[in-house]
C-alpha cells in the first residue's frame, strides 16, 4: 500500500544525510555552520542560561523551557551549564558582584507562578522600537527591562487561560473570557514573538539601540513558512448527503452569513448536483490546483464517527484519494473526532484506526471543531498517542495568534514541569474565523489575512498554520473567502515564503529544536 513506511528516529545526521522531499528550492541548513548554506554565517552561535540561587526549581523549569524555545526560534545551540565553550550567557535572577557574572546578560526575575498571577490580571504596557508591549509582570525598577523569559513563558503556556472556568456550548474556552476578549488586546500581533525580538535585540545591541531583530530561517532562500492545511469536514458520499448540506447552507446564508453570494453559490451547486455533478467531491480538483500552484498541503481527516457533529464520511470512503494525496507529497493527518478528547477520549484509538486503514501512522492532528476543554487534557492525549505535532490552538471566530506565537513550539506540561515532546503549530488563519471576524468588524477579509501573515513575517520564519476546509467549492464559506486562500498563496513568492505540508515543515525545522534541547526522540516517517 502506498502509505507503508518505516518509522525512524531522527538525528541531526539523519536529517542532513537522508534523501527527503522538500519544496522546490529548499535546502536544509547545516547545524555546524559549514557547507552549502550561506545564510548560516549570520546565524547566532552558542547560548546558555544560569540562575541565581534564589530562583526555585519550579520557576527554573519554566524559565528554562522559555529560554530553549527562544533559542530554537533564533537558531542558537544551547550549552549545558558546565560547558566551558564561549557562549552568550543569560543570568536569571539577582546578580552578585562576581567578576564572571558581570559579563552575563541579566534577565530580571519577575515571573511568579500562575497561582499567584491570576489569569484576570491587567497587563502593564511598555514600548520598545515604537511597539507597544503588553507585560504580565511589568518592568524591573532597577533596569527598566521586562522579564523577557517569564513573559514568553506566560504566553506560550497559555497561563492566561488557566483560571477560566466557563465553556461555550461546544465545550471550549470562550474567546470573550480570554485576555484578548476581556482587555481588547489584538490577536493579530504575535506578542510572544515581539518579546523574543526585544530579547534578541538586547543580546545583540545591549542598550545602544532599539530595533526589532528578526529570527533567521533554518532553510536557505526561504524567509517564512506557512503550513497549509485542509480539514475534511464534509465529503461527497451520495446525493442525499450533499442535498442535506446544501439545504443547511441556504439557512446559514440567511441566519449567519447574511450573504447573497453564499446563497447564490449554493443554489448553483444545488442545480449542478441535480445535473449529476458530485458536489463535495473536491479532493481531486484541490490536489491538481495546489500542485499547479507549486506547493503541498496537509489533509486532516476524521477516523471515527461517534457524534452527530462528526463528518458524514467513513475513512474507508476516502482511502484511494488519501493515498493519491500522499503520493503527490501532501501529508495526511488525523482530524480528532468531536469526542476524541472531550467526552470520549478516543484519540489513541483513532490514531490506530487511521494507521490500520491507510498503512501509515499520522504525524499529527487537529481537533474537529477545535474542541478541547483545557490544554492539559488535549496535550496529554496528543503525547499518549505519540504524535509529532498538534495544530488546534486557534480561535473558531477570530484569526490571529492565540498563544502570541508566530512560530511553532512544544507546549508546556504543568503537571510534570517539562515541555511536551511534540510541536504545536499554531492555527493563525482559518476560513471560518476569517469570515466571522470580517463580517463582525465590517473589514475586508483579504486585508485581515494580509495583516496576520505580515505580522508573522516581520518577526521570523514562521511555522504557522493556515486552514481552508474546501477552497474549491463554496460549501464551507462564501466564495470571496475562498479567494483569499488562493490570492494569499499567489503572494507568497513576493515575500520569499513557502507554503508546505506539515511533514515538510517538520523535516526542515526539527534540527532547530533539537539544538535547543527540545523534542528529543521525536520520530518522523522516512
C-alpha positions as CSV (number, residue, x, y, z in Angstrom):
1,X,0.0,0.0,0.0
2,X,1.2,3.5,-0.8
3,X,1.3,4.6,2.8
4,X,3.5,1.8,4.2
5,X,6.8,3.3,5.5
6,X,9.3,2.5,8.3
7,X,9.4,4.8,11.3
8,X,12.8,6.0,12.3
9,X,14.3,8.2,15.0
10,X,15.7,11.4,13.5
11,X,19.1,12.6,14.4
12,X,20.7,15.7,13.0
13,X,22.7,13.4,10.8
14,X,19.6,11.7,9.6
15,X,18.0,15.0,8.6
16,X,21.1,16.2,6.7
17,X,22.1,13.0,5.0
18,X,18.8,11.3,4.1
19,X,17.0,12.0,0.9
20,X,13.9,13.9,1.8
21,X,11.1,15.6,-0.1
22,X,11.1,19.4,0.5
23,X,9.6,22.2,-1.6
24,X,11.5,23.2,-4.7
25,X,14.5,25.4,-4.0
26,X,14.7,24.5,-0.3
27,X,17.9,23.1,1.2
28,X,18.4,22.0,4.7
29,X,20.6,24.1,7.0
30,X,23.8,22.6,8.3
31,X,23.9,22.9,12.1
32,X,27.7,23.2,12.1
33,X,27.6,26.4,10.1
34,X,29.7,24.9,7.3
35,X,28.9,23.8,3.8
36,X,26.2,24.8,1.4
37,X,24.0,27.1,3.5
38,X,25.4,30.6,3.1
39,X,22.8,32.1,5.5
40,X,24.3,30.1,8.3
41,X,27.2,32.7,8.6
42,X,24.7,35.2,10.0
43,X,23.2,32.7,12.5
44,X,23.6,33.2,16.3
45,X,26.0,30.9,18.0
46,X,26.1,29.2,21.4
47,X,24.0,30.3,24.3
48,X,23.5,29.2,27.9
49,X,21.3,30.1,30.9
50,X,22.2,30.3,34.6
51,X,20.1,31.0,37.6
52,X,20.5,32.9,40.8
53,X,20.3,30.8,44.0
54,X,17.0,32.4,45.0
55,X,15.2,31.0,41.9
56,X,13.1,28.0,42.9
57,X,13.0,24.7,41.0
58,X,9.5,25.3,39.5
59,X,10.5,28.7,38.1
60,X,13.8,27.3,36.8
61,X,11.9,24.6,34.9
62,X,9.5,27.1,33.3
63,X,12.1,29.7,32.5
64,X,14.5,27.1,31.0
65,X,11.6,26.0,28.7
66,X,11.0,29.6,27.5
67,X,14.8,30.0,27.0
68,X,15.0,26.9,24.9
69,X,12.1,27.8,22.7
70,X,13.7,31.3,22.2
71,X,17.0,29.5,21.3
72,X,15.2,27.2,18.8
73,X,13.4,30.1,17.1
74,X,16.6,32.2,16.8
75,X,18.9,29.4,15.9
76,X,21.1,29.2,19.0
77,X,22.6,26.0,20.1
78,X,22.1,25.6,23.9
79,X,25.0,24.6,26.0
80,X,24.9,22.8,29.3
81,X,25.8,25.0,32.3
82,X,29.1,23.0,33.0
83,X,30.4,23.7,29.5
84,X,33.4,26.0,29.2
85,X,32.8,26.8,25.5
86,X,32.5,30.6,24.7
87,X,28.8,31.4,24.6
88,X,26.3,34.1,25.1
89,X,25.2,33.6,28.7
90,X,22.0,34.8,30.3
91,X,21.6,35.1,34.0
92,X,18.1,34.9,35.5
93,X,17.9,36.3,39.0
94,X,19.6,38.9,41.2
95,X,23.3,39.1,40.0
96,X,26.1,39.2,42.5
97,X,29.2,41.3,42.2
98,X,31.1,38.4,40.8
99,X,33.5,39.4,38.0
100,X,32.4,36.5,35.9
101,X,28.7,37.5,36.2
102,X,29.5,41.0,35.1
103,X,29.8,39.6,31.5
104,X,26.4,37.9,31.6
105,X,23.2,39.5,30.4
106,X,20.8,39.7,33.2
107,X,17.1,38.9,32.8
108,X,15.1,40.4,35.7
109,X,13.4,37.5,37.6
110,X,9.8,38.8,37.9
111,X,7.9,35.7,36.9
112,X,5.6,34.3,39.6
113,X,3.7,31.0,39.2
114,X,0.2,31.1,37.9
115,X,-1.4,30.5,41.3
116,X,-0.2,34.0,42.3
117,X,-0.6,35.6,38.9
118,X,-4.3,35.2,38.2
119,X,-5.5,35.0,34.7
120,X,-7.7,38.0,35.3
121,X,-4.8,40.3,36.0
122,X,-4.4,43.5,34.0
123,X,-1.4,44.0,31.7
124,X,1.0,46.8,32.1
125,X,2.4,48.4,29.0
126,X,5.8,49.2,27.8
127,X,7.2,50.5,24.5
128,X,10.2,49.2,22.5
129,X,11.2,50.1,19.0
130,X,7.9,52.0,18.6
131,X,5.9,48.9,19.5
132,X,3.5,48.6,22.4
133,X,4.2,45.5,24.5
134,X,1.8,44.1,27.0
135,X,3.5,42.7,30.1
136,X,2.1,40.4,32.7
137,X,4.9,41.0,35.2
138,X,5.8,44.6,34.4
139,X,9.2,46.3,34.2
140,X,12.1,45.9,36.6
141,X,12.5,49.1,38.6
142,X,16.4,49.0,38.6
143,X,17.0,48.3,34.9
144,X,13.7,49.3,33.2
145,X,13.7,45.9,31.5
146,X,11.0,43.2,31.5
147,X,11.4,39.6,32.5
148,X,11.5,38.5,28.8
149,X,11.7,34.8,29.6
150,X,8.9,34.9,32.2
151,X,6.7,36.9,29.8
152,X,7.4,34.4,26.9
153,X,6.5,31.5,29.2
154,X,3.3,33.2,30.2
155,X,2.2,33.5,26.6
156,X,3.4,30.1,25.3
157,X,2.0,28.1,28.3
158,X,-1.5,29.8,27.9
159,X,-1.2,30.8,31.6
160,X,-3.8,33.5,30.9
161,X,-6.4,30.7,30.2
162,X,-5.7,28.5,33.2
163,X,-8.2,30.2,35.5
164,X,-11.1,30.3,33.1
165,X,-13.9,28.0,34.2
166,X,-16.6,28.9,31.7
167,X,-17.1,26.9,28.5
168,X,-19.1,27.6,25.4
169,X,-21.9,25.3,24.0
170,X,-19.2,23.2,22.3
171,X,-17.2,22.8,25.5
172,X,-14.4,25.2,24.5
173,X,-12.8,28.1,26.4
174,X,-14.8,31.2,25.2
175,X,-12.8,33.8,23.4
176,X,-14.5,36.7,25.3
177,X,-13.2,35.2,28.6
178,X,-9.6,35.2,27.4
179,X,-7.2,38.1,27.9
180,X,-7.9,39.2,24.3
181,X,-11.7,39.4,24.8
182,X,-11.5,40.9,28.3
183,X,-8.9,43.6,27.7
184,X,-9.4,44.2,24.0
185,X,-5.8,43.1,23.1
186,X,-5.3,42.3,19.4
187,X,-4.9,38.7,18.4
188,X,-3.3,39.9,15.2
189,X,0.0,40.8,16.9
190,X,2.3,37.9,18.0
191,X,3.0,39.2,21.5
192,X,5.5,36.4,22.4
193,X,7.3,36.9,19.1
194,X,7.7,40.6,19.9
195,X,9.2,39.8,23.3
196,X,11.6,37.4,21.7
197,X,12.6,40.0,19.2
198,X,13.2,42.5,22.0
199,X,15.4,40.0,23.9
200,X,17.4,39.2,20.8
201,X,18.0,43.0,20.4
202,X,19.2,43.1,23.9
203,X,21.7,40.3,23.2
204,X,22.9,41.9,20.0
205,X,22.9,45.6,20.8
206,X,22.7,45.9,24.6
207,X,21.2,49.3,25.4
208,X,22.8,51.0,22.4
209,X,19.7,51.0,20.1
210,X,16.2,49.9,19.9
211,X,15.5,47.6,16.9
212,X,13.4,44.5,16.4
213,X,15.5,41.6,15.4
214,X,14.0,39.0,13.1
215,X,14.6,35.3,13.7
216,X,16.7,33.8,10.8
217,X,15.2,31.0,8.8
218,X,16.5,27.4,9.0
219,X,16.4,27.0,5.2
220,X,18.3,28.9,2.6
221,X,16.3,31.2,0.3
222,X,13.1,30.9,2.4
223,X,12.1,33.8,4.7
224,X,8.8,32.5,6.0
225,X,7.0,29.2,6.2
226,X,3.2,28.5,6.3
227,X,1.8,25.1,7.0
228,X,-1.1,24.8,4.6
229,X,-4.0,22.6,5.7
230,X,-7.5,21.4,4.9
231,X,-9.9,19.8,7.4
232,X,-12.1,17.4,5.6
233,X,-15.3,18.1,7.5
234,X,-17.7,17.1,4.7
235,X,-17.2,14.9,1.6
236,X,-19.5,13.5,-1.1
237,X,-20.7,10.1,-0.3
238,X,-24.1,10.1,-2.0
239,X,-26.6,12.6,-3.4
240,X,-28.7,12.8,-0.3
241,X,-25.8,13.9,2.0
242,X,-24.9,16.6,-0.5
243,X,-28.5,17.8,-0.7
244,X,-28.7,18.0,3.1
245,X,-25.5,20.0,3.2
246,X,-26.8,22.5,0.6
247,X,-30.1,22.9,2.4
248,X,-28.2,23.7,5.6
249,X,-26.1,26.2,3.7
250,X,-29.2,28.0,2.4
251,X,-30.3,28.5,6.1
252,X,-26.7,29.6,7.0
253,X,-26.7,32.2,4.2
254,X,-29.7,33.9,5.8
255,X,-29.2,33.3,9.5
256,X,-25.4,33.6,9.9
257,X,-23.5,34.8,6.9
258,X,-26.3,37.1,5.6
259,X,-24.5,36.7,2.3
260,X,-26.3,36.7,-1.1
261,X,-23.1,35.4,-2.7
262,X,-23.1,32.3,-0.5
263,X,-26.8,31.8,-1.2
264,X,-26.3,32.2,-4.9
265,X,-23.3,29.8,-4.9
266,X,-25.2,27.1,-3.1
267,X,-28.2,27.5,-5.4
268,X,-25.8,27.0,-8.4
269,X,-24.3,23.9,-6.6
270,X,-27.8,22.6,-6.0
271,X,-28.6,22.7,-9.7
272,X,-25.2,21.1,-10.6
273,X,-25.9,18.3,-8.1
274,X,-29.3,17.7,-9.7
275,X,-27.5,17.7,-13.0
276,X,-25.2,14.8,-11.9
277,X,-22.2,16.6,-10.5
278,X,-20.7,15.1,-7.3
279,X,-20.9,18.2,-5.1
280,X,-18.4,17.9,-2.3
281,X,-16.0,15.6,-4.2
282,X,-13.4,18.2,-4.2
283,X,-10.1,16.5,-3.4
284,X,-9.0,15.6,-7.0
285,X,-9.5,19.3,-8.0
286,X,-7.8,20.5,-4.9
287,X,-4.7,18.3,-5.4
288,X,-4.5,19.5,-9.0
289,X,-4.8,23.1,-8.1
290,X,-2.2,23.2,-5.3
291,X,0.2,21.1,-7.5
292,X,-0.2,23.6,-10.3
293,X,0.3,26.5,-7.8
294,X,3.6,24.8,-6.7
295,X,3.0,23.8,-3.0
296,X,1.9,20.9,-0.9
297,X,-0.7,20.8,1.9
298,X,-1.9,18.7,4.8
299,X,-5.3,16.9,4.9
300,X,-6.8,16.3,8.3
301,X,-9.4,13.5,8.1
302,X,-11.7,12.0,10.8
303,X,-11.2,8.4,11.6
304,X,-14.2,7.9,13.9
305,X,-17.9,8.9,13.8
306,X,-19.3,8.8,17.3
307,X,-21.3,12.0,17.4
308,X,-23.8,13.8,15.2
309,X,-21.3,16.6,14.7
310,X,-18.7,14.3,13.2
311,X,-18.4,14.3,9.4
312,X,-20.7,12.3,7.1
313,X,-18.0,10.1,5.6
314,X,-16.1,7.0,6.7
315,X,-12.3,6.8,6.4
316,X,-12.7,3.9,4.0
317,X,-14.6,6.1,1.6
318,X,-11.5,8.3,1.1
319,X,-8.7,5.7,1.1
320,X,-7.8,5.9,-2.6
321,X,-8.0,9.7,-2.6
322,X,-5.8,9.9,0.5
323,X,-3.2,7.5,-1.0
324,X,-3.1,9.8,-4.1
325,X,-2.6,12.8,-1.9
326,X,0.3,11.1,-0.2
327,X,1.8,10.1,-3.5
328,X,1.7,13.8,-4.6
329,X,3.6,14.9,-1.5
330,X,0.8,16.0,0.8
331,X,0.6,15.0,4.4
332,X,-2.5,13.0,5.6
333,X,-3.1,13.6,9.3
334,X,-5.8,12.9,11.9
335,X,-8.7,15.2,12.5
336,X,-9.6,14.2,16.0
337,X,-13.3,13.4,16.2
338,X,-15.8,15.5,18.2
339,X,-15.4,13.3,21.3
340,X,-11.8,12.2,20.8
341,X,-10.5,14.3,23.7
342,X,-13.6,15.8,25.4
343,X,-16.4,13.3,26.2
344,X,-14.8,10.1,24.9
345,X,-11.1,10.0,25.0
346,X,-10.8,8.0,21.7
347,X,-7.8,9.8,20.1
348,X,-5.4,6.9,20.6
349,X,-7.9,4.5,19.1
350,X,-8.5,6.9,16.1
351,X,-4.7,7.1,15.5
352,X,-4.6,3.2,15.4
353,X,-7.6,3.1,13.1
354,X,-6.0,5.5,10.7
355,X,-2.7,3.6,10.7
356,X,-4.6,0.3,10.1
357,X,-6.7,1.7,7.3
358,X,-4.0,3.7,5.5
359,X,-0.9,1.8,6.4
360,X,0.8,4.8,7.9
361,X,0.7,6.4,11.3
362,X,-0.3,10.0,11.1
363,X,2.3,12.5,12.2
364,X,-0.1,14.9,13.9
365,X,-3.7,16.0,14.5
366,X,-6.1,18.9,14.8
367,X,-9.3,18.6,16.8
368,X,-12.6,18.7,15.0
369,X,-14.4,22.0,15.9
370,X,-11.1,22.9,17.6
371,X,-12.8,21.2,20.6
372,X,-11.0,20.8,23.9
373,X,-11.9,21.9,27.4
374,X,-8.4,22.5,28.8
375,X,-4.9,22.5,27.4
376,X,-3.6,19.7,29.7
377,X,-6.2,17.2,28.6
378,X,-5.6,18.0,24.9
379,X,-1.8,17.8,25.2
380,X,-1.8,14.6,27.3
381,X,-3.9,12.9,24.6
382,X,-1.5,14.0,21.9
383,X,1.5,12.8,23.8
384,X,-0.1,9.4,24.7
385,X,-0.9,9.0,21.0
386,X,2.8,9.6,20.2
387,X,2.1,12.2,17.6
388,X,4.7,14.7,16.5
389,X,2.5,17.8,16.3
390,X,-0.8,19.3,17.0
391,X,-2.4,22.3,15.3
392,X,-5.6,23.0,17.3
393,X,-4.6,26.2,19.1
394,X,-6.6,28.9,17.3
395,X,-10.0,30.6,17.8
396,X,-13.1,29.5,15.9
397,X,-14.4,33.0,15.4
398,X,-11.2,35.2,15.4
399,X,-7.9,34.9,13.5
400,X,-4.5,35.6,14.9
401,X,-2.0,34.3,17.5
402,X,-3.8,32.7,20.4
403,X,-0.5,32.0,22.3
404,X,1.2,35.1,21.0
405,X,3.4,32.9,18.8
406,X,4.2,33.4,15.1
407,X,6.3,30.1,15.4
408,X,5.8,26.5,16.3
409,X,6.7,25.4,19.9
410,X,6.4,22.4,22.2
411,X,3.6,23.1,24.7
412,X,4.4,23.0,28.4
413,X,3.3,20.3,30.8
414,X,2.4,21.9,34.1
415,X,1.8,18.6,35.8
416,X,5.3,17.3,35.2
417,X,7.0,20.7,34.8
418,X,8.6,19.9,31.5
419,X,8.0,20.6,27.8
420,X,5.8,18.1,25.9
421,X,7.6,16.1,23.3
422,X,5.7,17.4,20.2
423,X,5.2,20.7,18.4
424,X,2.2,22.9,18.4
425,X,1.8,24.5,15.0
426,X,-0.4,27.5,15.9
427,X,-3.5,27.9,13.7
428,X,-3.4,31.6,12.9
429,X,-5.7,31.8,9.8
430,X,-8.9,29.8,9.2
431,X,-11.6,30.4,6.6
432,X,-14.5,30.3,9.0
433,X,-12.9,32.6,11.6
434,X,-11.8,35.0,8.9
435,X,-15.3,35.2,7.6
436,X,-16.7,35.7,11.1
437,X,-14.2,38.4,12.0
438,X,-14.6,40.3,8.7
439,X,-18.3,40.2,9.0
440,X,-18.4,41.3,12.6
441,X,-16.0,44.2,12.2
442,X,-17.0,45.1,8.6
443,X,-13.4,44.7,7.4
444,X,-12.1,43.3,4.2
445,X,-11.2,39.7,4.6
446,X,-8.1,39.8,2.3
447,X,-6.7,42.8,4.3
448,X,-7.2,40.9,7.6
449,X,-5.4,37.8,6.2
450,X,-2.6,40.0,4.8
451,X,-2.1,41.6,8.2
452,X,-1.8,38.3,10.1
453,X,0.7,36.9,7.6
454,X,2.6,40.2,7.5
455,X,2.9,40.3,11.3
456,X,4.2,36.7,11.2
457,X,6.8,37.6,8.6
458,X,8.0,40.6,10.5
459,X,9.4,38.5,13.4
460,X,10.8,35.4,11.8
461,X,10.5,32.3,9.7
462,X,7.0,31.2,10.7
463,X,5.8,27.7,11.2
464,X,2.2,28.8,11.5
465,X,-0.8,27.1,10.0
466,X,-3.5,28.3,7.6
467,X,-6.7,26.3,7.2
468,X,-9.2,26.3,4.4
469,X,-11.7,23.5,4.6
470,X,-12.7,23.4,0.9
471,X,-11.2,26.2,-1.2
472,X,-12.7,24.7,-4.4
473,X,-16.4,25.0,-3.7
474,X,-18.4,27.5,-1.6
475,X,-19.7,24.8,0.8
476,X,-17.9,26.0,3.9
477,X,-17.6,29.7,3.4
478,X,-18.6,32.3,0.7
479,X,-16.6,32.3,-2.5
480,X,-14.9,35.6,-1.7
481,X,-13.4,34.0,1.4
482,X,-12.1,31.0,-0.7
483,X,-10.5,33.5,-3.0
484,X,-8.4,34.9,-0.1
485,X,-6.8,31.5,0.1
486,X,-5.7,31.5,-3.5
487,X,-4.6,35.1,-3.5
488,X,-2.6,34.7,-0.4
489,X,-0.9,31.7,-1.9
490,X,-0.1,33.6,-5.0
491,X,1.5,36.4,-3.0
492,X,4.0,34.1,-1.2
493,X,6.7,34.4,-3.8
494,X,6.8,38.1,-3.2
495,X,8.0,37.5,0.3
496,X,10.3,34.5,0.0
497,X,7.5,32.5,1.6
498,X,6.9,28.8,1.2
499,X,3.6,27.1,1.7
500,X,4.2,23.4,2.6
501,X,2.8,20.3,4.3
502,X,3.3,19.6,8.0
503,X,5.6,16.8,7.2
504,X,7.8,19.1,5.1
505,X,7.9,21.6,7.8
506,X,8.9,19.1,10.5
507,X,11.7,17.8,8.3
508,X,13.0,21.3,7.7
509,X,12.8,22.6,11.3
510,X,13.4,19.8,13.7
511,X,17.1,20.5,13.8
512,X,16.4,23.9,15.4
513,X,14.5,22.4,18.3
514,X,17.0,19.6,18.8
515,X,19.9,22.0,19.0
516,X,17.9,23.8,21.8
517,X,17.4,20.6,23.7
518,X,13.8,20.1,22.8
519,X,11.9,17.3,21.1
520,X,14.4,14.6,21.9
521,X,13.5,11.3,20.4
522,X,10.9,12.7,18.1
523,X,10.0,10.5,15.2
524,X,9.0,11.0,11.6
525,X,8.3,8.8,8.7
526,X,11.1,8.2,6.1
